[in-house]
Amino acid sequence: MAVPLLDLTRQYAQVRDAVLREIDAVVAAQQFILGPKVDAFEAAMAGRIGCGHAVGMSSGTDAQLAILMALGVGPGDAVITTPYTFFATAGCIHRVGAETVFVDIEPDGCNLSPARLEECLRDRCRRDADGALRTPRGNRVRLICPVHLFGLCCEMDAIGGLAAEFDLPIVEDAAQAIGAEYPSRDGVKQAGAMGHSAYFSFFPAKNLGAFGDAGLATCRDAAFADELRLLRNHGMEQRYHHRKVGGNFRIDALQAAILHAKLPYLAGWSGARRDNAAKYAAAFEAAGLLEFLTPPATPFAGRAAEHHIFHQYVVRAARRDALAQHLAARGIGHGIYYPIPLHLQECFAYLGYRPGDFPESERAATETIALPIFPELTASEQAEVVETISAFYAG
Ligand SMILES: Cc1ncc(COP(=O)(O)O)c(C=O)c1O
């Protein structure tokens, strides 16, 4: 039996009526750019995430770009992030003209390591005479961008402590982590509500997916939200009067309406993904596979209900590439996120990083493989995935 990595048609069957009603309302009103559907979606998202303000954007990438522009990050500046993430995280930093400073991930996870971050801030960077923290290239460190990869929040207490000590704002990359919770010292918080600002992606495959591209920026401060609204609309407040140079980063009213209609389902979908993850972990153990496979870490289980939203279910596997070939030959969907860490990408060669600079990211790139986890995955499909993996390691 073939098993897809993701089958969105099954999700659509559940939401079809609600979504088509919303699409019909937008089309009937012929209000496609901003307007009441966008306002309503933004208010719902701000409430859901528990952040002050939410601003709909055309994609996660554009949301990040708008945040960096609003913070005035540009040439002469540097942003700290991880090399084990989707390309956009570092791509946007480059696009505003700033230096990307990479910091390795944790050995037993895939998120930014607080220990490596501390090392970077204390040892790789230095304070100059005017007190600015500078990279070895001389650029001024402006902010930290932790990525809540695959739907698990970073260790935000530790990262936040360092950010506070070095007086650096945090911009969360929450693109893959809508609804994910972190049990902080001050109580349980959601991804996107823990930093100065954050960005989300509603790429169709995300836990909350649009019918095309869409994104969201969140922030604490009302004036910063106004700045984001200005920048997403070419810096224009009054029609054809441009206070700033921004871009067309607006979310489509259609996408906002569709996402709003899907929002009530999100918790159930993420819960079903968690159930599937627990079933995999039990099945791998029962099949004696833990010698070959390491299921994803769940460090916050028991301390937050939505401790992981499993946007992807990523295991570490012995002989990963051969396993991937075995799965492909048998029609079992899988994905490699990500095969080349960003410090080794051709376009970032100018940053001067070398193989061996970030050993944990490089190891993850050779060991990780994503398996089907979508909410509608059936028990027999999941059993097929486990049996196909068992046959590989038995062979
Ligand atoms: C970690 C991460 N950051 C940023 C993005 C960019 O989001 P978008 O594809 O909506 O532009 C993504 C999208 O997949 C992502 O996974």
The ligand as a Tripos MOL2 file, in Angstrom:
@<TRIPOS>MOLECULE
LIG
   16    16     1     0     0
SMALL
NO_CHARGES

@<TRIPOS>ATOM
      1 C1         11.3540   27.6610    9.1780 C.3       1 LIG1
      2 C2         10.7230   28.4480    8.0670 C.ar      1 LIG1
      3 N1         10.9560   29.7730    7.9780 N.ar      1 LIG1
      4 C3         10.4070   30.5220    7.0130 C.ar      1 LIG1
      5 C4          9.5420   29.9700    6.0760 C.ar      1 LIG1
      6 C5          9.0140   30.8360    4.9800 C.3       1 LIG1
      7 O1          7.6250   30.7910    4.8920 O.3       1 LIG1
      8 P1          6.8630   30.9350    3.4670 P.3       1 LIG1
      9 O2          7.0970   29.6730    2.6960 O.co2     1 LIG1
     10 O3          5.4310   31.1130    3.8470 O.co2     1 LIG1
     11 O4          7.4240   32.1040    2.7830 O.co2     1 LIG1
     12 C6          9.2520   28.6090    6.1430 C.ar      1 LIG1
     13 C7          8.3510   27.9930    5.1500 C.2       1 LIG1
     14 O5          8.2880   26.8150    4.9660 O.2       1 LIG1
     15 C8          9.8580   27.8200    7.1580 C.ar      1 LIG1
     16 O6          9.6150   26.5130    7.2540 O.3       1 LIG1
@<TRIPOS>BOND
     1     1     2 1
     2     2     3 ar
     3     2    15 ar
     4     3     4 ar
     5     4     5 ar
     6     5     6 1
     7     5    12 ar
     8     6     7 1
     9     7     8 1
    10     8     9 2
    11     8    10 1
    12     8    11 1
    13    12    13 1
    14    12    15 ar
    15    13    14 2
    16    15    16 1
@<TRIPOS>SUBSTRUCTURE
     1 LIG1         1 GROUP 0 **** ****
